[in-house]
Amino acid sequence: MNILEITDTPIGSYAPDFELPGIDQQVHHLSQYLKKFRSVCVISLCNECASVEIYINRLKNIQAEFADSGFTLIGLNGSSGENDTGDNFEQMKAFAERHQLNFPYIWDSTQDVTRSFGVITTPTAFLIDHHGIVRYKGQIDNHPQAASAQGVDYLRNAITCLFQQQEIQPAETEQVGTVFRWRTI
């Protein structure tokens, strides 16, 4: 039996910096994004996840809504590419093209950054302020059945509160979605 240790990044602590390749053939550094944007949201994604499929258009809408305010999403794929699961770099490019992503999509082939964030499920949001501090972690909203359904838009509310310098409540929600696939050793 393999035991996997997930580091986790608690609310109020610094997000793990990274230097990872993106589907745009560029290397992406969290520290560079923090110099350019007021807020960054790293969101755990994978190419063949029913929960990600439910939320991908909502994520694109959040990106479009807050981009002019100095915000960007960054899709982080750290899923195991074992057994032809659909999660490898080439398939990430096809996923991004098929969904016409309006935010960067990066590959964590070692799963180190994903582990450091404490990803348990996809999708999970990690909202980071311009100082590099995690301010919100968890669900995008609590109505996965339909974007138009009544419910709480956790991520959208957290971004708004952050930009208005208000306390984010709740600052953390339970990670729900598809259980993250870790590489077997």
C-alpha positions as CSV (number, residue, x, y, z in Angstrom):
1,M,0.0,0.0,0.0
2,N,1.3,3.5,-0.9
3,I,0.7,6.3,1.5
4,L,0.4,9.7,-0.1
5,E,1.2,12.8,1.9
6,I,-0.6,16.0,0.8
7,T,1.0,19.1,2.2
8,D,-2.0,21.5,2.0
9,T,-1.9,25.2,1.9
10,P,-4.1,26.7,4.6
11,I,-6.1,29.9,4.3
12,G,-3.9,32.8,5.3
13,S,-0.6,31.2,4.2
14,Y,1.5,31.7,1.2
15,A,0.6,29.8,-1.9
16,P,3.3,27.6,-3.3
17,D,5.2,29.3,-6.1
18,F,5.5,27.4,-9.3
19,E,7.4,27.3,-12.6
20,L,5.3,25.1,-14.9
21,P,4.8,24.8,-18.6
22,G,1.6,25.9,-20.2
23,I,-0.2,24.8,-23.3
24,D,0.9,28.1,-24.9
25,Q,4.5,26.9,-24.9
26,Q,5.4,29.4,-22.2
27,V,6.7,28.8,-18.6
28,H,4.3,30.1,-16.0
29,H,5.5,31.5,-12.7
30,L,3.0,32.4,-9.9
31,S,5.3,35.1,-8.8
32,Q,5.1,36.8,-12.2
33,Y,1.3,36.6,-12.2
34,L,1.2,38.2,-8.7
35,K,3.2,41.2,-10.1
36,K,0.7,41.7,-12.9
37,F,-2.7,40.9,-11.3
38,R,-4.5,42.0,-8.1
39,S,-5.7,38.4,-7.7
40,V,-5.0,35.0,-9.1
41,C,-7.2,31.9,-8.8
42,V,-5.4,28.6,-9.3
43,I,-8.1,26.0,-10.2
44,S,-7.4,22.2,-10.2
45,L,-8.6,20.8,-13.6
46,C,-8.3,17.6,-15.6
47,N,-9.3,16.8,-19.1
48,E,-11.7,14.0,-18.5
49,C,-13.6,14.9,-15.4
50,A,-17.4,15.2,-15.3
51,S,-17.2,17.8,-12.6
52,V,-14.8,20.0,-14.6
53,E,-17.1,19.7,-17.6
54,I,-20.0,21.0,-15.4
55,Y,-18.0,24.0,-14.4
56,I,-15.8,24.9,-17.3
57,N,-18.2,27.5,-18.8
58,R,-18.8,29.0,-15.4
59,L,-15.0,29.4,-14.9
60,K,-14.7,31.1,-18.3
61,N,-17.5,33.4,-17.3
62,I,-15.8,34.3,-14.0
63,Q,-12.6,35.0,-15.9
64,A,-14.4,37.3,-18.4
65,E,-16.3,39.0,-15.5
66,F,-13.2,39.9,-13.4
67,A,-10.4,40.2,-16.0
68,D,-10.7,43.9,-16.3
69,S,-10.4,44.2,-12.5
70,G,-6.9,42.7,-12.5
71,F,-7.9,39.0,-12.0
72,T,-6.9,35.8,-13.8
73,L,-7.7,32.2,-13.4
74,I,-4.9,29.6,-14.0
75,G,-6.0,26.0,-14.8
76,L,-3.6,23.6,-13.1
77,N,-3.6,20.0,-14.4
78,G,-1.6,17.7,-12.2
79,S,-3.6,14.5,-12.8
80,S,-1.8,11.3,-13.4
81,G,-1.3,10.7,-17.1
82,E,-1.1,6.9,-16.5
83,N,-3.1,4.3,-18.4
84,D,-4.2,6.7,-21.2
85,T,-6.5,8.7,-18.9
86,G,-6.7,11.7,-21.2
87,D,-4.5,13.8,-19.0
88,N,-1.3,14.5,-20.8
89,F,0.1,17.7,-22.3
90,E,-1.1,17.1,-25.8
91,Q,-4.6,16.2,-24.6
92,M,-4.6,19.4,-22.5
93,K,-4.1,21.4,-25.7
94,A,-7.1,19.7,-27.3
95,F,-9.2,20.3,-24.2
96,A,-8.3,24.0,-24.1
97,E,-9.1,24.4,-27.8
98,R,-12.4,22.4,-27.6
99,H,-13.5,24.6,-24.7
100,Q,-11.9,27.8,-26.0
101,L,-10.3,28.5,-22.6
102,N,-9.8,32.2,-21.9
103,F,-7.2,31.6,-19.2
104,P,-3.8,29.9,-19.0
105,Y,-3.7,26.1,-18.6
106,I,-0.6,24.6,-17.0
107,W,0.8,21.1,-16.5
108,D,2.2,19.8,-13.2
109,S,3.8,16.6,-14.5
110,T,5.4,15.8,-11.1
111,Q,2.3,16.6,-9.1
112,D,4.4,18.5,-6.6
113,V,2.6,21.8,-6.9
114,T,-0.8,20.1,-6.9
115,R,0.2,18.2,-3.7
116,S,1.5,21.5,-2.1
117,F,-1.8,23.2,-2.7
118,G,-3.7,20.3,-1.1
119,V,-5.9,19.3,-4.0
120,I,-8.3,16.5,-3.2
121,T,-10.8,17.0,-6.0
122,T,-11.3,18.6,-9.3
123,P,-12.2,21.3,-9.7
124,T,-11.0,23.1,-6.6
125,A,-10.4,26.9,-6.4
126,F,-7.5,28.5,-4.6
127,L,-7.9,32.3,-4.6
128,I,-4.7,34.2,-4.0
129,D,-4.2,37.9,-3.3
130,H,-1.5,40.0,-4.9
131,H,0.8,39.3,-1.9
132,G,0.6,35.6,-2.6
133,I,-1.7,34.7,0.3
134,V,-4.4,32.1,-0.1
135,R,-7.7,33.9,0.8
136,Y,-10.3,31.3,-0.3
137,K,-10.1,27.6,-1.0
138,G,-12.8,25.2,-2.1
139,Q,-15.9,25.1,-4.3
140,I,-16.8,27.3,-7.2
141,D,-20.5,27.3,-6.1
142,N,-22.9,25.0,-4.4
143,H,-25.2,24.4,-7.3
144,P,-23.4,22.1,-9.8
145,Q,-26.7,20.9,-11.3
146,A,-27.1,24.1,-13.2
147,A,-25.4,27.5,-13.4
148,S,-28.8,29.2,-13.2
149,A,-29.9,27.3,-10.1
150,Q,-30.3,29.1,-6.8
151,G,-27.4,28.8,-4.5
152,V,-24.2,30.4,-3.3
153,D,-21.5,31.4,-5.8
154,Y,-18.5,31.0,-3.4
155,L,-15.7,31.9,-5.8
156,R,-17.4,34.9,-7.3
157,N,-18.3,36.2,-3.9
158,A,-14.8,35.6,-2.6
159,I,-13.3,37.6,-5.5
160,T,-15.7,40.4,-5.0
161,C,-15.0,40.5,-1.3
162,L,-11.2,40.5,-1.9
163,F,-11.5,43.4,-4.4
164,Q,-13.7,45.3,-1.9
165,Q,-11.2,44.6,0.9
166,Q,-13.9,42.8,2.9
167,E,-13.6,39.6,4.9
168,I,-14.3,36.5,2.8
169,Q,-17.0,34.3,4.4
170,P,-16.7,31.5,4.1
171,A,-13.0,31.5,3.5
172,E,-13.0,27.8,2.9
173,T,-15.6,25.2,1.7
174,E,-15.3,21.5,1.5
175,Q,-13.6,20.2,-1.7
176,V,-16.2,18.4,-3.8
177,G,-16.1,17.0,-7.3
178,T,-14.1,14.2,-8.7
179,V,-11.5,12.6,-6.5
180,F,-8.1,13.6,-7.8
181,R,-6.0,10.9,-9.5
182,W,-2.5,10.5,-8.0
183,R,0.2,8.7,-9.8
184,T,0.9,5.2,-8.4
185,I,4.5,4.5,-7.3
